[in-house]
Amino acid sequence: MRELRGIAASPGTAFAPAYLFVDDYNASIPSYSIASQDVEAEYARFAAAVATAKEEVAALRDRALAEAGADQAAIFEAHLMMIDDPEVAQNVRDGLGASLLNVESVVFAIEQKMIDQLSSSQDAYIQERVSDVHDVVRRILGHLLGRERLSLADLDRDVIIVAKDILPSDMVGMARDRIKGLAMEAGGRTSHAAILARAFRIPAVLGIGPFTADVKPGAPLVIDGDRGALVVDPDETALKKERAAQNLQMLKEKEYAGIRDIPAATKDGARVFLKANIEVPEEVDAVVEQAADGIGLFRSEFLFLGGHIPGEEAQFNAYRKVVESMAGKPVTIRTLDIGGDKVLPELGAQDEKNPLLGWRAIRFCLSKTEIFRTQLRAILRASAFGDVNIMFPMISTLEELIKARGILEEAQWECRSRGYQVRVPIRAGIMIEVPSAALCSDILSKSADFFSIGTNDLTQYTMAVDRGNEKVAYLHDPFNPAVLRLIKTTIDAARSAGIEVSLCGEMAADPYAALLLVGMGMRVLSMSAVSIPKVKSFLLAHTLEEAESIAESVMGMTSSSQVTTFIANRFSL
């Protein structure tokens, strides 16, 4: 028995035999010389393959729309845009003339260059767009080479798919009632494979790393999408755990279904609003399904991570789609948080010695005002279709907030002068992510309409710890007294000023932390949509008096270990 660990991309557990889905088409791309007079004929072959591929992807888009929804269909709209990209077509034509090699070889070389560019990014979202390039190019090459694509549509038994990567088109066409889980070497939570797995309710563990060569076809597997674990050749103990997890999950789902439409609150009726965090529009279906009280954090940089700067219309359409899907519930859109670990040369962002302490988020936007105003206009236009809030990330000083609001006013004037309807007034708040903002939250509250505490970064900056560095990961703990005091300071400042304060870091998804935060005075929590039912269930089982008692005890403690031990003992963990 072996247990492999990866990224928990889609929740749930399953037991089934392995089905190896490995397509090594890259290994057999022919390469041969052509004469200069053959260039146009080779390009004509490419154009014909593109036309056929375009028809197939359009059909996949229509199927995704019918079976999974508009947001999943948008994946294939992006593929159609890639297929129609005139720059790619010109690169193929130029490559044929320069290399005098067959078109398959030229297309493959262009794909490798695109993949190298995406893979070299430090941002996970950009890296995960590699699968989209693979999907489109593999389809075109398949037609050029006369090859049939491997298919997951005709499976006649229950399986767990084992693959290096699974492309979106493979997932839309697969026999989903037979696929009990996905285990992949590549991918992360924002990859399209993960998004579709969550939409189709298939447990998925991605980003495991090289392992497919060591799994035999038909080998028994246990997949745990909650823990991010894959067990190969499980023993009886592992199988018992999986069966117990399945039974527990069924009981939880029944419980969660029963409380779906009940407002989140403590046992004695203190209302708590549970909102969702999303990174891409495709996630909004899960938000609606969980009856979230709104979207507390829409990380808008997803639109900028495709290798180009989106125009105002593209941004407006994406924001509008999410806003309309929420049917009047509030949507808080965070403005562009680029830089740091999201370096995009197209935006002028550059590598820095200390990127997380450098030119990122609001600092970047205040120096790239045209990009900033364009995004603000797109958000303002979307506000005409629902309840939209604007949130500025990584505010460190009052001066930054004043400048940001000034540019927002300019964008509002530009929208009105162009005849666009916008929501007036629109609420503009800030992320509390750095200690200076928390310590001066009473000052900032006079110029901000609301606060949202980002505990992931607040913990990182408070503890001076790189959360991606395993050697010091032990310091990245939101239960540290220093972090808890900054959270409490921010809550108190917001309440004194009469403005809303929420928390949108991973801490909110922990039911025990959620109860503690409610006891500290927090009434709005934002988390991944899948976490909402368990947090709601936990809050409904405990009183506000109990929450306040826990908070009072915890705020007097001197170490994170003391806090976690107290919580473990309190709830018999």
Buried (B, 14 or more C-beta within 10 A) or exposed (E): EEEBBBBBBBBBBBBBBBBBBEBEBEEEBEEEEBEEEBBEEBBEBBEEBBEBBBEBBBBBBEBBBEEBBBBBBBBBBBBBEBBEEEEBBEBBBEBBBEBBBBBBBBBBBBBEEBBEBBEEBEBBBBBBBBBBBBBBBBBBBBBBEEEEBEEBEEBEEBBBBBBBBBBBBBBBBBBBEBBBBBBBBBBBBBBBBBBBBBBBEBBBBBBBEEBBEEBEEEBBBBBBBBBBBBBBBBEEEBBEBBEEBBEEBEEEEEEBEEBEEEBBBBBEEBEBBBBBBBBBBBBBBBBBEBBBBBBBBBBBBBBBBBBBBBEBEBBBBBBBBBBBBBEEBBBBBBBBBBBBBBBBEEBBBEEBEEBBEBBBBBBBBBEBBEBBBBBBBBBBBBBBBBBBBBBBBBBBBBEBBEBBBEBBEBBBEBBEEEEBEBBEEBBBBBBBBBBBBBBBBBBBBEBBBBBBBBBBBBBBBBBEBBBEEEEEEEBBBBBBBBBBBBBBBBBBBBBEBEBBBBBBBBBBBBBBBBBBBBBBBBBBBBBBBBBBBBBBBBBBEBBBEBBBEBBEBBBEBEEBEBBBEBBEEBEEE
